Amino acid sequence: MKILIASDSHQKSQVWMDALKKKYPDMDLYLHAGDLDDIPTNGWKVVAGNVDRKANRKFPCQQIIEAGKHHILLVHGDLFKAKTRIDQLADLAQKEACDIVVFGHSHTPLQEKREGILFLNPGSLIRPRNKTATGFMILDTDTMKVNRIEATLGSNGIVVGPHSV
């Protein structure tokens, strides 16, 4: 399965989500790890981020998603302390029998495997932190290959950056 993973698009969510689906129509799943607008999700699996909860948006705080032989824990990540976030997410993933965790909140991309669990944070689509670029990820669950794609929104849709793999 091919899965497009995004997070933290804030006020530009509808534009980004539509543009990503248009540029990458062959994805099996589209996941958004929170902090989006109160918009129609148009086939995206989404969870509430801290901004969404403050605005009383009606998205779940977490989802367990079946992706072939894999189980994905989708959360925003803000409900876990920054210094121990991965440890806490690992505990929750093990409790929920998930081998992949997708989260956001930090606006900083991360790809890490620990204790048999793959942790993915795509970073932010509009407000990157820690000298990272805006972007998203594509996960192929058949090969477990992850590509982080640096991208911006141009007048004609998504512009893929020069450092994308």
DRENDOKE-534469 format. One record per atom (N, C-alpha, C): z, y, x. Coordinates in pm, whole numbers, plus 50000, padded with zeros to 5 digits. Atoms other than C-alpha are relative to their C-alpha. Layout:
BEGIN
ZYX;...
END
This chain:
BEGIN
500004988150084;500005000050000;500005012450088;499984987149933;499355035650107;500805009749915;499074991150071;502035060850017;499995013750066;499924986349951;501845098550054;501405005249970;498614995750010;505275114050116;500095014950031;499844985649982;506115150950072;501425004049961;498684994850037;509245172150036;500045015050018;499654986049979;510585207250010;498795009449992;501144991150023;507555225049866;500395012549923;499424988450069;509705249249665;499015006349903;500794993250104;507665275149472;498514996750004;501435003349990;504275261249582;499734985449962;500105014350026;504805226149447;498754996049924;501165004050081;502095224849181;498725000850081;501204998349919;499435238149417;499914989050106;499985010449897;500465214349698;499764986249940;500095013550056;500835183749476;498594997249948;501385001750047;497435189049313;499034998850118;500895000349883;495765196049649;500124986950077;499815012749929;497295165149812;499344988549925;500645010750077;496145142449529;498485001150005;501454998149992;492665157649547;499474995650137;500455003449864;492385153449927;500224985350033;499645013949972;494015118849930;500084992049869;499975006650131;492995102349600;500214984950005;499915014649988;493195066849737;501424994850025;498625004349980;496985065849768;500474991449882;499435008350106;498865039149575;501235006549937;498824992850049;501995060849543;500045013950061;499734986549952;502865097449575;501495002549978;498564997850008;506525105049655;500335014250042;499514986649964;508255138949661;501524999450003;498565001449979;511795140549801;500795012549962;499194989450059;512925171249608;499765014050052;500184985549986;513075209149601;498555003649968;501294996450054;510015214549389;500245008849878;499854991950120;509375235449081;500154990849879;499925007450124;510005224548725;498594999149943;501425001150032;506435212848685;499714986049950;500425013650029;504575183448542;499794992550131;500075007249873;504795156848810;498684992550019;501375005549988;501305142648739;499894987550085;500095012749928;501925107648867;500824999150127;499125000349883;504315117049147;501364994549960;498595003950015;507685099649180;500805010850071;499254988849943;510175127649239;501504998249979;498564999050018;513885133649284;500415014650010;499484986349998;515975164949243;500585003250137;499364994749880;516885185449546;501085009849959;498934990550030;519705210649573;499495011949921;500574988750075;517435238849449;499684995849857;500325005150134;516285217549156;501254998749914;498765001650077;519855209549052;500585013549960;499494986750032;520875246149071;499235006149883;500834994850108;517995254148835;500014990949877;499875009450111;519005225448601;498704992749966;501235007750022;515705207148649;500374985449976;499635013450048;515725172848490;499324988850078;500505011049917;514755150448781;501184991350040;498895008649955;516825120248889;500435003750142;499504997449863;518985123449203;499534989550099;500555010449913;517645090749340;499144990649918;500835010250063;515025064649263;499854988450098;500345011849923;514465029249383;498594996349955;501425002150031;510725022849403;499534987250069;500605012049944;509034989249451;498635003550054;501294997649935;506124990949692;499574987050066;500355013249948;504744955949731;501284992350029;498805007549961;507354935949922;501125009150047;499014990449953;509264967650012;500705006949883;499264992150097;511924986949825;500375013250068;499824986749943;512105024349884;501125007249925;498974991150054;515185045849831;499495014250018;500494986249998;513975080949741;501155009049958;498924990450026;516615108449764;499635013150067;500244987449931;516725144849866;500755000550132;499225000749877;519495140750121;501125010150011;498994989549989;521625171450058;501394995449959;498695004950044;524425151049902;500714991950109;499455007249887;525065134850241;500235009950114;499664990749892;526775153050529;498974998950113;501084999449900;524265164050794;500274991250121;499695007349877;526045148251092;500004984949982;499945014450025;526355114150928;498994995649894;500965002750108;523385115450688;499324986450015;500725012649983;521475086050838;500954988249977;499035010950022;524605064150843;500294998249851;499715000850143;525385072550481;498794994849922;501215005050066;521775066850376;499794985150029;500105014249966;521805033450561;500934991749913;499065007150087;524895022750367;499474998849858;500545000250136;523285032450036;498764991049992;501195008549999;519995015650129;500374985250001;499565013949996;521794983350214;500594995749866;499405002950131;523774984949889;498924997949894;501085000750099;520524990049693;498884990450041;500995009549948;518594963849899;498655006650028;501224992749964;516074989550025;499784999250151;500335000549858;514254986750357;499295012750048;500594987149966;512705021650349;500805010849928;499334988450059;514495054750289;499125012250022;500754987549994;512555086450208;500935011049953;499124988950036;514495118950208;499445013050056;500434986849955;514095156250269;501205008550036;498944990149990;516365186850266;500065007350133;499824993449870;516475194050641;498795008350041;501264993249967;512865207050650;499524996450141;500365004549866;512545188150979;499544985449992;500495013750008;510385156851011;500824990350084;499275010549930;512035124351113;499374986649965;500415013950019;510855088751160;500884991850092;499045007749921;513515064251272;500224986649934;499675013250053;514175027251234;501354996150055;498645003849961;517755015551237;500464988649910;499465011550074;519274982251135;498994994449899;501035005550087;515954971050986;499555009349888;500364990350105;515635002250768;499185011250063;500844989149954;512845027550814;500395012749925;499614987150057;513995063650757;498865009950023;501104990449991;511325089450680;500375013249932;499884986550055;511665126850631;498715007250039;501304994049966;508255143750607;500095014450047;499904985749970;509615178650678;499655008049876;500284991250113;508725208150459;498525003449992;501384995850020;505395217550308;499825015150018;500194985549985;506125254950329;501005007050091;498984993349919;509295262750527;500544990650109;499525009149896;509515241450843;501125006350083;498914995649913;512535243451070;499904993150136;499895006049867;513315235551435;498654998950071;501294999149930;509875245751564;499034988849962;500955010050048;508035219951354;498985006949911;501054994650086;504875225451152;500164994849857;500035005050137;504405222350778;499194987149996;500755012450007;503215188150676;500614989749907;499615011350086;503645154750503;499744987250077;500215013049935;503485117650585;499184990749911;500655011150069;501345088150492;500524987250062;499475013049958;502935053550512;499094989049948;500745012050038;500875021750509;500984988450008;498985010550000;503294994450404;499474986550048;500565012649948;500884966750510;500204999150151;499874999649854;501044977450876;501305006750045;498824991749975;504204999150853;499695011450097;500414988549919;502255026351031;500275012849920;499684987150062;503425061950958;499225010850074;500664988349943;501275092651015;500645012549942;499564986850045;502785127250999;498815009250018;501184991550000;500025151350909;500435014549986;499734985750006;500435188050991;498915006349915;500984994350092;498775208550721;500495013249945;499714987650071;498615242250553;499095000449878;500844998050117;497185253750224;499065011750028;500994989549988;493965273250252;499415003349865;500604996050128;491855289849986;499174988949939;500805011050051;489765258049956;500784986850000;499205012250002;492665233349958;500764998050129;499165003349886;494515215650236;499195000850130;500594999249865;493715223750599;500914991750091;499245008749911;494815196050836;500085006650136;499754993349873;496335209251157;499494992450120;500555005949878;495275202251514;500854989050061;499135009849937;498275180551602;500244987649913;499815011650089;497945155251322;499474987450065;500425013049947;497615118551405;499194992949894;
END
